[in-house]
Amino acid sequence: MKKRLKQLGFSLVELSVVLSVIGITLGGALTLATKKTEAEKLEETEDKMDEIATALDLFLINNQRIPCPASGSVAITAANYGVEGQGSAPTVAGCQNLGADHGLSSGDIYIGVVPTKTLNLADDVMIDGWGRRISYAVDYKMALNITINTNCADSTPHADYQKCFRQNPTGGIRINDASGTAKTLEAVYALISNGDNGFGAWKKNGSTTRLTASSDADELENTDADIIFVQRSETATFDDVVRYRAKTQIIDEVGGVTDDDVCAAADSAAATCTGASNPDDTNCLLLAATIVSFCFQP
């Protein structure tokens, strides 16, 4: 009798088991890779928000105010992409020129995108990790505004317009937590990335309309035209990333002076420092100007 040759290779059953194991392994690897990619996108977004916050601090030091938003409708290739307060056909500077899709809400808040050019940031700093524009909301009383600023004594465009920030004690933006409780009622600005789902975001290349709004109530708060924004942990329907700062936080960050007497004395130093004819007078004026540049009270 002939001996049966030993079968080489895998049987169909063995092959199916091996393929199943490979499939499970690859599936797990792909899941880990996806999570890592999402984590990287979140990290990129948060890093850019850090960069924007620092630039806003520096802008405040140099200008004694917070910039207006830029228009989310402007194309990424346009000359006024990332320029504060300018819509598709700007005539004057100021938040009120952004247009209907960014207009003043009932709470005096302008909402647009990060004014990267005005902040001397690279164009792509306003693009989050998911490839959409980071929104920027600001209390207009803290920014340059020419025609409707009735809360600041310097309401016309001249050298002292920046005192508007100093003459308003707090911002008026409300940031809620997951329960609807206010984290602050006094934020000066908010930065919003609409996360992976992108609901309510302005597109990377610009658009006259934002992406479809979310059905999640908290995400809707971050895209409607009122003063309330929500900062909370991610859920199945909420993945927005929100940053904000109140006036006191910004002043602390920039090392600002809030002592009324010191600021008032420095502001009136010209009355006692007579000018460049005397080196001591020149030094006096320089010192006064330096102090005033860090003053954020009237």
Short mmCIF file of the C-alpha atoms (twelve columns), coordinates in Angstrom:
data_MODEL
# 
_entry.id   MODEL 
# 
loop_
_atom_site.group_PDB 
_atom_site.id 
_atom_site.type_symbol 
_atom_site.label_atom_id 
_atom_site.label_alt_id 
_atom_site.label_comp_id 
_atom_site.label_asym_id 
_atom_site.label_seq_id 
_atom_site.Cartn_x 
_atom_site.Cartn_y 
_atom_site.Cartn_z 
_atom_site.pdbx_PDB_model_num 
ATOM 1   C CA . MET A 1   0.000   0.000   0.000  1 
ATOM 2   C CA . LYS A 2   1.253   3.405   -0.933 1 
ATOM 3   C CA . LYS A 3   1.845   5.774   1.884  1 
ATOM 4   C CA . ARG A 4   -0.251  8.923   1.720  1 
ATOM 5   C CA . LEU A 5   1.956   11.949  1.285  1 
ATOM 6   C CA . LYS A 6   1.803   14.391  4.178  1 
ATOM 7   C CA . GLN A 7   -0.288  17.385  3.193  1 
ATOM 8   C CA . LEU A 8   1.682   20.591  3.081  1 
ATOM 9   C CA . GLY A 9   0.372   24.118  3.732  1 
ATOM 10  C CA . PHE A 10  -2.788  25.258  5.505  1 
ATOM 11  C CA . SER A 11  -6.236  23.797  5.428  1 
ATOM 12  C CA . LEU A 12  -9.131  26.128  4.671  1 
ATOM 13  C CA . VAL A 13  -10.062 26.152  8.348  1 
ATOM 14  C CA . GLU A 14  -6.540  27.062  9.406  1 
ATOM 15  C CA . LEU A 15  -6.304  29.715  6.705  1 
ATOM 16  C CA . SER A 16  -9.568  31.306  7.794  1 
ATOM 17  C CA . VAL A 17  -8.348  31.436  11.388 1 
ATOM 18  C CA . VAL A 18  -5.084  33.087  10.335 1 
ATOM 19  C CA . LEU A 19  -6.911  35.643  8.202  1 
ATOM 20  C CA . SER A 20  -9.293  36.426  11.062 1 
ATOM 21  C CA . VAL A 21  -6.387  37.044  13.433 1 
ATOM 22  C CA . ILE A 22  -4.690  39.294  10.854 1 
ATOM 23  C CA . GLY A 23  -7.942  41.185  10.326 1 
ATOM 24  C CA . ILE A 24  -8.452  41.753  14.035 1 
ATOM 25  C CA . THR A 25  -4.850  42.881  14.438 1 
ATOM 26  C CA . LEU A 26  -5.040  45.305  11.513 1 
ATOM 27  C CA . GLY A 27  -8.399  46.598  12.698 1 
ATOM 28  C CA . GLY A 28  -6.946  47.368  16.114 1 
ATOM 29  C CA . ALA A 29  -3.951  49.048  14.549 1 
ATOM 30  C CA . LEU A 30  -6.176  51.206  12.347 1 
ATOM 31  C CA . THR A 31  -8.277  52.192  15.345 1 
ATOM 32  C CA . LEU A 32  -5.168  53.228  17.260 1 
ATOM 33  C CA . ALA A 33  -3.885  55.109  14.237 1 
ATOM 34  C CA . THR A 34  -7.183  56.971  13.880 1 
ATOM 35  C CA . LYS A 35  -7.199  57.927  17.543 1 
ATOM 36  C CA . LYS A 36  -3.633  59.123  17.303 1 
ATOM 37  C CA . THR A 37  -4.493  61.220  14.266 1 
ATOM 38  C CA . GLU A 38  -7.430  62.799  16.080 1 
ATOM 39  C CA . ALA A 39  -5.199  63.472  19.085 1 
ATOM 40  C CA . GLU A 40  -2.671  65.132  16.807 1 
ATOM 41  C CA . LYS A 41  -5.371  67.303  15.253 1 
ATOM 42  C CA . LEU A 42  -6.540  68.373  18.689 1 
ATOM 43  C CA . GLU A 43  -2.981  69.104  19.783 1 
ATOM 44  C CA . GLU A 44  -2.369  71.168  16.635 1 
ATOM 45  C CA . THR A 45  -5.545  73.143  17.296 1 
ATOM 46  C CA . GLU A 46  -4.643  73.817  20.917 1 
ATOM 47  C CA . ASP A 47  -1.100  74.840  19.959 1 
ATOM 48  C CA . LYS A 48  -2.502  77.327  17.443 1 
ATOM 49  C CA . MET A 49  -4.913  78.699  20.036 1 
ATOM 50  C CA . ASP A 50  -1.974  79.200  22.393 1 
ATOM 51  C CA . GLU A 51  -0.163  81.091  19.643 1 
ATOM 52  C CA . ILE A 52  -3.214  83.235  18.956 1 
ATOM 53  C CA . ALA A 53  -3.705  84.048  22.648 1 
ATOM 54  C CA . THR A 54  -0.074  85.144  22.929 1 
ATOM 55  C CA . ALA A 55  -0.444  87.308  19.822 1 
ATOM 56  C CA . LEU A 56  -3.582  88.911  21.276 1 
ATOM 57  C CA . ASP A 57  -1.632  89.714  24.448 1 
ATOM 58  C CA . LEU A 58  1.118   91.370  22.429 1 
ATOM 59  C CA . PHE A 59  -1.423  93.265  20.349 1 
ATOM 60  C CA . LEU A 60  -2.969  94.619  23.538 1 
ATOM 61  C CA . ILE A 61  0.411   95.784  24.828 1 
ATOM 62  C CA . ASN A 62  1.124   97.636  21.585 1 
ATOM 63  C CA . ASN A 63  -2.366  98.984  20.888 1 
ATOM 64  C CA . GLN A 64  -4.197  99.079  24.239 1 
ATOM 65  C CA . ARG A 65  -7.134  97.233  22.702 1 
ATOM 66  C CA . ILE A 66  -8.183  93.848  21.308 1 
ATOM 67  C CA . PRO A 67  -8.550  93.517  17.509 1 
ATOM 68  C CA . CYS A 68  -11.834 93.027  15.696 1 
ATOM 69  C CA . PRO A 69  -12.433 89.659  14.033 1 
ATOM 70  C CA . ALA A 70  -11.573 89.082  10.392 1 
ATOM 71  C CA . SER A 71  -14.257 88.008  7.950  1 
ATOM 72  C CA . GLY A 72  -14.809 84.287  7.469  1 
ATOM 73  C CA . SER A 73  -16.241 85.023  4.022  1 
ATOM 74  C CA . VAL A 74  -13.033 86.399  2.544  1 
ATOM 75  C CA . ALA A 75  -11.139 83.978  0.282  1 
ATOM 76  C CA . ILE A 76  -7.838  82.673  1.559  1 
ATOM 77  C CA . THR A 77  -6.104  84.204  -1.463 1 
ATOM 78  C CA . ALA A 78  -7.555  87.697  -0.929 1 
ATOM 79  C CA . ALA A 79  -5.421  90.608  0.203  1 
ATOM 80  C CA . ASN A 80  -7.709  91.248  3.186  1 
ATOM 81  C CA . TYR A 81  -7.716  87.626  4.349  1 
ATOM 82  C CA . GLY A 82  -7.033  87.701  8.082  1 
ATOM 83  C CA . VAL A 83  -7.383  91.493  8.335  1 
ATOM 84  C CA . GLU A 84  -9.467  92.717  11.253 1 
ATOM 85  C CA . GLY A 85  -12.863 94.246  10.653 1 
ATOM 86  C CA . GLN A 86  -12.835 94.042  6.883  1 
ATOM 87  C CA . GLY A 87  -15.446 92.275  4.816  1 
ATOM 88  C CA . SER A 88  -15.529 91.816  1.066  1 
ATOM 89  C CA . ALA A 89  -15.821 95.554  0.341  1 
ATOM 90  C CA . PRO A 90  -14.352 97.494  3.271  1 
ATOM 91  C CA . THR A 91  -14.655 101.267 3.356  1 
ATOM 92  C CA . VAL A 92  -13.506 102.081 6.894  1 
ATOM 93  C CA . ALA A 93  -11.854 100.185 9.688  1 
ATOM 94  C CA . GLY A 94  -13.986 98.817  12.487 1 
ATOM 95  C CA . CYS A 95  -15.903 95.745  13.537 1 
ATOM 96  C CA . GLN A 96  -19.162 97.076  12.124 1 
ATOM 97  C CA . ASN A 97  -17.793 96.675  8.612  1 
ATOM 98  C CA . LEU A 98  -17.695 92.871  8.768  1 
ATOM 99  C CA . GLY A 99  -21.131 92.426  7.235  1 
ATOM 100 C CA . ALA A 100 -24.360 90.661  8.098  1 
ATOM 101 C CA . ASP A 101 -22.826 87.209  8.588  1 
ATOM 102 C CA . HIS A 102 -20.572 88.518  11.365 1 
ATOM 103 C CA . GLY A 103 -22.703 91.344  12.724 1 
ATOM 104 C CA . LEU A 104 -23.307 92.785  16.141 1 
ATOM 105 C CA . SER A 105 -25.470 90.570  18.304 1 
ATOM 106 C CA . SER A 106 -27.887 91.723  20.966 1 
ATOM 107 C CA . GLY A 107 -25.013 91.494  23.412 1 
ATOM 108 C CA . ASP A 108 -22.603 93.690  21.438 1 
ATOM 109 C CA . ILE A 109 -20.455 90.793  20.280 1 
ATOM 110 C CA . TYR A 110 -18.806 90.513  16.869 1 
ATOM 111 C CA . ILE A 111 -18.029 87.011  15.596 1 
ATOM 112 C CA . GLY A 112 -15.668 86.242  12.745 1 
ATOM 113 C CA . VAL A 113 -12.361 84.453  12.394 1 
ATOM 114 C CA . VAL A 114 -8.891  85.105  13.770 1 
ATOM 115 C CA . PRO A 115 -7.315  88.277  12.277 1 
ATOM 116 C CA . THR A 116 -3.995  86.602  11.558 1 
ATOM 117 C CA . LYS A 117 -2.554  89.359  9.373  1 
ATOM 118 C CA . THR A 118 -3.431  92.018  11.921 1 
ATOM 119 C CA . LEU A 119 -1.765  89.877  14.595 1 
ATOM 120 C CA . ASN A 120 1.308   89.257  12.400 1 
ATOM 121 C CA . LEU A 121 0.668   85.521  12.392 1 
ATOM 122 C CA . ALA A 122 1.070   83.086  9.525  1 
ATOM 123 C CA . ASP A 123 -2.091  82.652  7.446  1 
ATOM 124 C CA . ASP A 124 -2.575  79.030  8.457  1 
ATOM 125 C CA . VAL A 125 -2.617  79.771  12.193 1 
ATOM 126 C CA . MET A 126 -6.362  80.403  11.916 1 
ATOM 127 C CA . ILE A 127 -6.852  76.913  10.373 1 
ATOM 128 C CA . ASP A 128 -7.527  74.243  12.998 1 
ATOM 129 C CA . GLY A 129 -6.319  70.647  12.939 1 
ATOM 130 C CA . TRP A 130 -9.383  69.589  10.941 1 
ATOM 131 C CA . GLY A 131 -8.773  72.117  8.169  1 
ATOM 132 C CA . ARG A 132 -11.352 74.764  9.054  1 
ATOM 133 C CA . ARG A 133 -11.100 78.331  10.301 1 
ATOM 134 C CA . ILE A 134 -10.930 79.068  14.016 1 
ATOM 135 C CA . SER A 135 -13.721 81.450  14.998 1 
ATOM 136 C CA . TYR A 136 -13.026 84.530  17.106 1 
ATOM 137 C CA . ALA A 137 -15.680 86.430  19.052 1 
ATOM 138 C CA . VAL A 138 -14.930 89.749  20.728 1 
ATOM 139 C CA . ASP A 139 -16.814 92.232  22.868 1 
ATOM 140 C CA . TYR A 140 -16.732 95.247  20.545 1 
ATOM 141 C CA . LYS A 141 -16.274 97.663  23.457 1 
ATOM 142 C CA . MET A 142 -12.793 96.206  23.861 1 
ATOM 143 C CA . ALA A 143 -11.939 96.643  20.174 1 
ATOM 144 C CA . LEU A 144 -11.704 99.528  17.764 1 
ATOM 145 C CA . ASN A 145 -15.182 100.688 16.780 1 
ATOM 146 C CA . ILE A 146 -15.892 104.016 15.165 1 
ATOM 147 C CA . THR A 147 -19.585 104.667 14.715 1 
ATOM 148 C CA . ILE A 148 -21.490 102.779 17.398 1 
ATOM 149 C CA . ASN A 149 -19.200 102.816 20.409 1 
ATOM 150 C CA . THR A 150 -21.210 104.764 22.968 1 
ATOM 151 C CA . ASN A 151 -19.471 103.210 25.971 1 
ATOM 152 C CA . CYS A 152 -16.113 104.847 25.415 1 
ATOM 153 C CA . ALA A 153 -15.400 108.575 25.689 1 
ATOM 154 C CA . ASP A 154 -13.047 108.366 22.706 1 
ATOM 155 C CA . SER A 155 -15.583 107.243 20.118 1 
ATOM 156 C CA . THR A 156 -13.986 108.934 17.105 1 
ATOM 157 C CA . PRO A 157 -10.821 107.699 15.372 1 
ATOM 158 C CA . HIS A 158 -7.841  109.533 16.796 1 
ATOM 159 C CA . ALA A 159 -4.742  108.780 18.821 1 
ATOM 160 C CA . ASP A 160 -6.626  107.932 22.024 1 
ATOM 161 C CA . TYR A 161 -9.150  105.427 20.658 1 
ATOM 162 C CA . GLN A 162 -7.321  102.649 22.504 1 
ATOM 163 C CA . LYS A 163 -8.646  103.946 25.821 1 
ATOM 164 C CA . CYS A 164 -11.879 102.114 25.021 1 
ATOM 165 C CA . PHE A 165 -10.352 98.942  26.462 1 
ATOM 166 C CA . ARG A 166 -9.266  100.806 29.562 1 
ATOM 167 C CA . GLN A 167 -12.611 102.498 30.158 1 
ATOM 168 C CA . ASN A 168 -14.643 99.279  30.198 1 
ATOM 169 C CA . PRO A 169 -14.092 97.286  33.389 1 
ATOM 170 C CA . THR A 170 -15.089 93.892  31.978 1 
ATOM 171 C CA . GLY A 171 -16.008 92.089  28.804 1 
ATOM 172 C CA . GLY A 172 -19.553 90.877  28.230 1 
ATOM 173 C CA . ILE A 173 -19.107 87.370  26.818 1 
ATOM 174 C CA . ARG A 174 -20.561 84.502  28.855 1 
ATOM 175 C CA . ILE A 175 -18.855 81.081  28.914 1 
ATOM 176 C CA . ASN A 176 -20.983 78.203  30.197 1 
ATOM 177 C CA . ASP A 177 -19.975 74.747  31.385 1 
ATOM 178 C CA . ALA A 178 -21.797 71.486  30.592 1 
ATOM 179 C CA . SER A 179 -24.533 72.200  33.131 1 
ATOM 180 C CA . GLY A 180 -25.226 75.680  31.794 1 
ATOM 181 C CA . THR A 181 -23.540 77.334  34.758 1 
ATOM 182 C CA . ALA A 182 -21.443 80.371  33.853 1 
ATOM 183 C CA . LYS A 183 -17.677 79.968  34.138 1 
ATOM 184 C CA . THR A 184 -17.487 83.699  33.518 1 
ATOM 185 C CA . LEU A 185 -19.815 86.498  32.495 1 
ATOM 186 C CA . GLU A 186 -16.925 88.811  31.691 1 
ATOM 187 C CA . ALA A 187 -14.870 87.302  28.871 1 
ATOM 188 C CA . VAL A 188 -13.301 89.774  26.463 1 
ATOM 189 C CA . TYR A 189 -12.959 87.243  23.657 1 
ATOM 190 C CA . ALA A 190 -13.518 83.592  22.789 1 
ATOM 191 C CA . LEU A 191 -11.736 81.317  20.318 1 
ATOM 192 C CA . ILE A 192 -13.753 78.429  18.895 1 
ATOM 193 C CA . SER A 193 -12.706 75.432  16.827 1 
ATOM 194 C CA . ASN A 194 -15.705 73.438  15.645 1 
ATOM 195 C CA . GLY A 195 -13.813 70.185  15.989 1 
ATOM 196 C CA . ASP A 196 -13.938 67.047  13.894 1 
ATOM 197 C CA . ASN A 197 -17.592 67.356  12.888 1 
ATOM 198 C CA . GLY A 198 -17.063 70.978  11.807 1 
ATOM 199 C CA . PHE A 199 -20.669 71.975  12.409 1 
ATOM 200 C CA . GLY A 200 -21.033 75.750  12.095 1 
ATOM 201 C CA . ALA A 201 -17.429 76.411  10.997 1 
ATOM 202 C CA . TRP A 202 -16.190 78.691  8.250  1 
ATOM 203 C CA . LYS A 203 -14.449 76.719  5.514  1 
ATOM 204 C CA . LYS A 204 -10.707 76.925  5.011  1 
ATOM 205 C CA . ASN A 205 -11.013 78.693  1.653  1 
ATOM 206 C CA . GLY A 206 -13.791 81.027  2.749  1 
ATOM 207 C CA . SER A 207 -17.515 81.027  2.140  1 
ATOM 208 C CA . THR A 208 -20.453 83.386  2.461  1 
ATOM 209 C CA . THR A 209 -22.124 80.797  4.682  1 
ATOM 210 C CA . ARG A 210 -20.850 78.570  7.446  1 
ATOM 211 C CA . LEU A 211 -21.075 74.790  7.410  1 
ATOM 212 C CA . THR A 212 -24.353 73.183  8.488  1 
ATOM 213 C CA . ALA A 213 -25.176 73.839  12.124 1 
ATOM 214 C CA . SER A 214 -25.188 71.040  14.670 1 
ATOM 215 C CA . SER A 215 -28.255 69.591  16.351 1 
ATOM 216 C CA . ASP A 216 -26.374 69.624  19.650 1 
ATOM 217 C CA . ALA A 217 -27.621 72.508  21.814 1 
ATOM 218 C CA . ASP A 218 -24.162 73.378  23.138 1 
ATOM 219 C CA . GLU A 219 -22.590 73.352  19.678 1 
ATOM 220 C CA . LEU A 220 -25.416 75.597  18.507 1 
ATOM 221 C CA . GLU A 221 -24.507 78.053  21.265 1 
ATOM 222 C CA . ASN A 222 -21.022 78.275  19.784 1 
ATOM 223 C CA . THR A 223 -22.329 79.230  16.337 1 
ATOM 224 C CA . ASP A 224 -25.373 81.423  16.942 1 
ATOM 225 C CA . ALA A 225 -25.258 85.207  17.182 1 
ATOM 226 C CA . ASP A 226 -25.485 85.761  20.906 1 
ATOM 227 C CA . ILE A 227 -23.057 86.328  23.778 1 
ATOM 228 C CA . ILE A 228 -23.063 82.751  25.140 1 
ATOM 229 C CA . PHE A 229 -20.438 80.096  24.367 1 
ATOM 230 C CA . VAL A 230 -19.927 76.646  25.864 1 
ATOM 231 C CA . GLN A 231 -16.673 75.074  27.014 1 
ATOM 232 C CA . ARG A 232 -17.081 71.449  28.038 1 
ATOM 233 C CA . SER A 233 -15.680 67.941  27.613 1 
ATOM 234 C CA . GLU A 234 -16.165 66.065  24.347 1 
ATOM 235 C CA . THR A 235 -19.250 63.889  23.919 1 
ATOM 236 C CA . ALA A 236 -20.729 61.892  21.039 1 
ATOM 237 C CA . THR A 237 -22.323 65.087  19.681 1 
ATOM 238 C CA . PHE A 238 -20.058 67.854  21.060 1 
ATOM 239 C CA . ASP A 239 -16.424 68.250  20.028 1 
ATOM 240 C CA . ASP A 240 -15.862 72.023  19.975 1 
ATOM 241 C CA . VAL A 241 -12.646 73.420  21.415 1 
ATOM 242 C CA . VAL A 242 -13.195 76.746  23.187 1 
ATOM 243 C CA . ARG A 243 -10.713 79.186  24.740 1 
ATOM 244 C CA . TYR A 244 -11.467 82.526  26.374 1 
ATOM 245 C CA . ARG A 245 -9.981  85.253  28.533 1 
ATOM 246 C CA . ALA A 246 -11.445 87.848  30.837 1 
ATOM 247 C CA . LYS A 247 -9.909  91.302  31.132 1 
ATOM 248 C CA . THR A 248 -8.187  90.501  34.432 1 
ATOM 249 C CA . GLN A 249 -6.600  87.385  32.914 1 
ATOM 250 C CA . ILE A 250 -5.219  89.326  29.959 1 
ATOM 251 C CA . ILE A 251 -3.845  92.082  32.181 1 
ATOM 252 C CA . ASP A 252 -2.111  89.483  34.355 1 
ATOM 253 C CA . GLU A 253 -0.601  87.834  31.280 1 
ATOM 254 C CA . VAL A 254 0.857   91.073  29.930 1 
ATOM 255 C CA . GLY A 255 1.965   92.452  33.299 1 
ATOM 256 C CA . GLY A 256 -0.408  95.396  33.029 1 
ATOM 257 C CA . VAL A 257 -0.803  98.174  35.601 1 
ATOM 258 C CA . THR A 258 -4.253  98.623  37.127 1 
ATOM 259 C CA . ASP A 259 -3.504  101.195 39.808 1 
ATOM 260 C CA . ASP A 260 -5.625  104.264 39.032 1 
ATOM 261 C CA . ASP A 261 -3.325  106.720 40.807 1 
ATOM 262 C CA . VAL A 262 -0.184  105.462 39.079 1 
ATOM 263 C CA . CYS A 263 -1.851  105.465 35.674 1 
ATOM 264 C CA . ALA A 264 -3.393  108.895 36.159 1 
ATOM 265 C CA . ALA A 265 -0.073  110.365 37.277 1 
ATOM 266 C CA . ALA A 266 1.739   108.880 34.299 1 
ATOM 267 C CA . ASP A 267 -0.982  110.013 31.922 1 
ATOM 268 C CA . SER A 268 -0.664  113.612 33.095 1 
ATOM 269 C CA . ALA A 269 3.150   113.577 33.152 1 
ATOM 270 C CA . ALA A 270 3.290   115.913 30.137 1 
ATOM 271 C CA . ALA A 271 2.205   118.702 32.452 1 
ATOM 272 C CA . THR A 272 5.382   118.345 34.486 1 
ATOM 273 C CA . CYS A 273 7.790   116.889 31.915 1 
ATOM 274 C CA . THR A 274 8.384   119.837 29.635 1 
ATOM 275 C CA . GLY A 275 10.145  118.102 26.746 1 
ATOM 276 C CA . ALA A 276 13.360  117.352 24.945 1 
ATOM 277 C CA . SER A 277 15.136  120.577 25.881 1 
ATOM 278 C CA . ASN A 278 16.272  118.917 29.075 1 
ATOM 279 C CA . PRO A 279 17.554  115.299 29.241 1 
ATOM 280 C CA . ASP A 280 15.752  114.782 32.547 1 
ATOM 281 C CA . ASP A 281 12.506  115.932 30.959 1 
ATOM 282 C CA . THR A 282 13.050  113.525 28.081 1 
ATOM 283 C CA . ASN A 283 13.642  110.627 30.475 1 
ATOM 284 C CA . CYS A 284 10.552  111.669 32.409 1 
ATOM 285 C CA . LEU A 285 8.415   111.583 29.276 1 
ATOM 286 C CA . LEU A 286 9.811   108.215 28.220 1 
ATOM 287 C CA . LEU A 287 9.122   106.733 31.650 1 
ATOM 288 C CA . ALA A 288 5.594   108.157 31.696 1 
ATOM 289 C CA . ALA A 289 4.893   106.826 28.214 1 
ATOM 290 C CA . THR A 290 6.175   103.388 29.191 1 
ATOM 291 C CA . ILE A 291 3.955   103.271 32.263 1 
ATOM 292 C CA . VAL A 292 0.901   104.449 30.335 1 
ATOM 293 C CA . SER A 293 1.497   101.747 27.727 1 
ATOM 294 C CA . PHE A 294 0.903   99.168  30.454 1 
ATOM 295 C CA . CYS A 295 -2.076  100.954 32.043 1 
ATOM 296 C CA . PHE A 296 -5.492  99.397  31.530 1 
ATOM 297 C CA . GLN A 297 -7.602  101.666 33.727 1 
ATOM 298 C CA . PRO A 298 -8.892  105.169 32.931 1 
# 
